[in-house]
Amino acid sequence: MYMRIMHLEFGRHLYGGAAQVRYLIEGLADCGIENILVCPLNSEIAKATCATEVVELSIGGDLDFRLPVRLKNLIGLYDPSVVHAHSRRGADTVGGWTSRFMGVPAVLTRRVDNREVALWARFKYFPYHAIAAISSAVERELLNHVRLSKAHVHKIPSAVDTEKYSPVKARTRLAEVTGLKSSAFMIGIVAQLISRKGHAMLFECLPELFSRFPQARLLCFGQGPLEDKLRKDVLNRNLASHVKFLGFRADLPDLMPELDLLVHPARQEGLGVAVMEAMSSGVPVITSTAGGMTDLLEHEVQGLTFESGDRSGLLNAMVRMLSDVGLRMRFKASGRKRVQDQFSVKQMTHRYIEVYNQVLRSS
């Protein structure tokens, strides 16, 4: 069955949701499905996608009153089988209602588990034929709080390219980039520098951790509005020699496998793609139980978890992981297998194709 999907992705950077859209378009293209990508001007995904057509727009977000007319014209021009909205900034609200006006079925992927005003959320989601939730936490929010029908909500986890993120035997690239000795114990946190990712609590644990394990170093990958504040925190704690801020790295797939440990102390999280990437790379992980994190791994089986916000739980997990090489080796293998079995791009792609077909049949 011929199918053309119009994807609305309004994020400017190629991480998080935008990276998932890139994966999905690649998977759909491999299955013979045509893809039209609508994205912001000069966004990174525009340069990286394999979509058949890329339409770049100047997008002002939810209050951009030009957006409905522009989307209406694009839907009329490309005549998609399904419109798939992947992000916020107007894509979720305007995308659904414009598609409904044009008589084209629409699908929305929700990637965050934060609480919305239920009445507003029901209005926003009403025009969509299906809502994809990337984790159990997001699914619960849609069913229990927003009170959407079970028939309209589909749990489709995010994915990771398990060939791109794969284990390595030698560690040379990370030492070269950081200037650190390859004998150092490299702990990574890969997340936007925003409060809900939990950097502040992690930094509180570092003085005690480094006093017990002086060879350990923390590498912070990511960018965000809290960077200056976090850098000052590091200086105030006299940790500058042990903590490095590496910003956003396009070569993360080359660097991730060389980490000795990934820590993800998020207070809120839709699913946690960085954790999946680390597991796929053969890196042992410690993560909070926030949001959909428990969908990814089982405590003591594929990694260690701690209750969200529990500083002592985080510190104890790090001490245990650094102390037990056998534990780390076990998690390397079990984590990699878990991602290969449950979170591949191929699995995610086929799940979305099932939803597209269901939507087309029902519409």
N, C-alpha and C positions, 0 to 999 in steps of 0.2 A: 504494500500500500504506500503510495507516494505521500510524503509528508514534508511540510515546510514549517519550521518553528521560528518565530520572532522572539528573540531574547532581549529583555530590558535589564541592563546592568549599569547602574549609574554611579558605581564606585570608581574613583580615579586611580587607585593603586592596585597592583596585581598581587594582593594577598587576601586571605579570608575568603569572602564570598566570590570575589572576582576570579580568584584562582580556581574555585570550584566550577564557575561558569565556563572557564577555559577548558577544564577537563571534560565537562559535559558536552560541549560543542565538538571536541575532538572525538569523543565516544560516539556521538550521534552521527558525525560525518563518516566514521568507519562503518556504520550500519546503513549508509546510503541516504541519510536524512539531510535535507538542505537546511542551512541555518543563516538567519539574518540577525546581526547583532546591532542593537541600538545602545550607544554609550556616550559619555561626555567627550567633548573636544580634548584632544591630547591626553586621553587616558591611556594607561599602560596596556590594558587589555586590547585596545584597538591595534596595537603594534604586534601583539603576540598571538592573536586568535587565528584559527584556520577557517573562520566563518566564510560562507560564500560571498556575503555582502556585509560591509561594515558601514553604519550610518553614525556619524559623530554629530552631536548636538550641543549647543550651549544650554546647559540645564541649571535652572535656579532653584530646584527643590520643590517642596510641596506647594509653595506659593508662586510658582512660575505659571502664570495664567496663559502663557503661550503654548505650554506643553500639551494640553489636550488637543489643540488644533493640529499641532505638529504630528502627534501620534496618530490621530485620525487620518491624516494625509498619508502617513507611512503605511498604515494598515491597508488603506485603500490601494496604495501603489503596489505593495508586495503580496497582498492577499494571502496571509499566512494561514496554515491549518489551525495553529494554536499560538496564542501569545503567552509567553512565559516570563513573568516578572520575578526578578531575583533579588532585588534590593529595595531600599527605602529611598529617600530623597525625591519622592514623587512617583517612582516606578510602581510601588505597591498600590497607592491610592488611585492615581490617574490611569495607570495601566489597566486596572480591572474595569473601571467604569467606562473608559474609552473603548475597550474591546467589546464590552456588552453593548454599547451604543452601535458599534459597527457589526454586531451579530457574529463575532468571532469568539470561540471558547477560550477561556484564559485559565492559566495555572499560576499559582504563587508559591515560591519557596520561602519559608520563614526560618531564619537562622539564629535568632536570639530568643532567650527564654524570659526576657524582662516583662513585667506586668504592664498591660495596657488597660486603658479605660474600656470596660467591656462593651458598652454601647457604641463607642466610636469604632472599636475593633470589628464588631458585627457589621456595621455600615461599610467599613473598608473591605471586609472579606466577602460581603454578600455577592458581588458580581462574579466571583471566581467559581469555576466548576470543580476545582480541586485545590487543596492547600497541602503542600509537602512540608512536613516537620522533620528537621534533621536529627532530632534526638527524642528520647522519651520525655525529657523535661519540656521541650517545646510542644510536643504532642499533648502532654497533660495540661499545659497552659491553654491551648486551643480548645480542648474538650471540656475541661473543668471550670475554667474561668470565663473564657469567651463564650463557651457553650455552643460550639459548632457541632454539626452532626458527624458521627463517626464515619458515615459514608463519604464525607467530603475531605476527611483528613487522612493523609497517607504518610507513614514514617519512612523516610528515605534518607539514610545517613550520608554524610559527606564522604568523599573518597580521597585516596592518595595514590599517586603513581608509584607502584611498588618497584618498578624497574628504575625509575629516576631516584627514588629514595631507597637505597639498598646498602647493606653493610660493606665496609672496606677493611682490609687487613692492616694497612700501614697508615700512620698519621704523619703527614707532612704539610698538607695545605693549611690546616688550622694553625699550626705553629708559625707558619710563614705569615699568615694574615695578622695574627695577634702579637707576634714577637715574643711569645712565651716558649719556654722549653717544652719539648714533646713529653717530658717526664711528668709535667704538671697534671693534676687531676682536673679535667675540664668539665665544669658544670655549666649547662646552658639554660637560659630562659628565653623563649622565643614568643614574643607577644608585643602588641602595641603598648606604648608607655602611657597607659590610662589607669585610673584607680582600681577598676574592677579586676584587673589582671593580677593584683596582689604583690607587686614588687615591694611595696613598703614593708609588708610583713616578712617577706623573704630577707630583706636587708637587716631587719631586726635580729634575725637568727645568725647572721654572718660572723659577728665578732667571736661568738662562742664556737661556731663551726671551724673557723680558721685557726683558732687557738688550739683546737684538737687535731686539725688536719692542715698544717701550714703549707702543704704542697697543693692545696686546692685553690682553684681560681673560678670566678663567676664571669661568664660571658653573656652580656645582655644584647640580644638581637631584636631590633624593632625601633620604631620611632613614635613620637607622640607628644602631646602637650605637657606631660609631666617630666620631660627629660631634664630640664634645668633643675627642678626640685629634687629629682632622684640623684643627679650628679652632686648636688650640695650635700645630700644625705650621706653619700659615700665619703665625701671629704670630711664631714663632721665626725664620722665614725672611724676615720683614719684607715680607710679601706682602699684607697686609690691604687695601691700596688697589687691588690687582689681582685679588683673588679674592672672590667673593660666594657665600654659601650660601643657596639659595633654597628649600630644603625640598621637600616633595611639592607639586606644583602641579596642580590639577584642570584648569587652563587651558593645560596643556602643548601641546595641538594648536595653540593660537594663538601660542605663544612659540617653539616649535621651528623653524618655517620662517624665523624672523628671525635664527637663528644663522648665523655665517659658516663654522663648522666644528664637527663633533662628534668627540670623541675617546673611544674605548672601550678602555682598557688592561687589560681583565679577564685574570686568571690562569686562571680557570675560567669556562665559560659554556656553557649548553645551546644557545642559538642567538643571542640578542642582539636582543630586540625593539626596544630604543631605537635601535639602528643601523638597523633596518628603517624605523622611524618617521622618522628623519632622512633616509634616502635617499628615502623617499616625499615628504618635505617639500622636496626639492631642496637638501638640505644636504650638502656634501662630507664624507666620513668618513675617519677613521683608526682602525683597529682591530687588536687583537692577533689572532694565529692560534689562540687558545685555543678548545677545544671545537668547536662547530659554526659558528664565525664564518666560516670559509672557504666554507660553503654559501651565504652571503649575497652575497659579492662576490669578484671576482677582482682581485688586485693589479694596479694600473696601468690597470684597465679601469673599475671602478665606484668605486674609492677606493684608499687606500694601506693596506698591512698590514705588521706587524712581528712578529717572533717573540715569543711570550709571555715576559714577564720581561726583554726586551732594552731596557734604559733608553736606550742610545744609538740603537737603532733607532727608538724612539718619538720622541726629540728630533729626530733627523734628518728623520723624516717630517713633524713639525710645522713645522720650519724650511722644508722644501721646499714644503709646502702654503701657508704664509703668504707665501712669496716669489713664488709663481706663480699669478697670477689666472687665466690661461688654463687651467691644470690644474684649478683649482677649478670653473671654468665647465663643463669637459668632464665632470667627475664629477657635477655637479649633474644634468645631463641623463641620463647613462647610469645613474646610481643610481636615479633616479625610474622610468625605463623598466624596469629590472630588477625592482623591487618590483611594478610594475603587471603585468608578465608572469608572475611566479613566486610572489608572496606575497599575493595578494588574499584577502579574506574569502570570496568566492564559491568560489574554488578550494579553500580549506581545508574549507569546509562540504561541498562535493560529495565530497571525499575521505573525510570521516568518514561520510557517508551510504553510500558504497560499502562501508566497513568494517562499518557496522551491518547492512546487507543481507547481507553475507557471513556475519557472525556468526549472524544469524537463520536463514539457510539451513542452516548447519552444525549448529545446535543443535536 
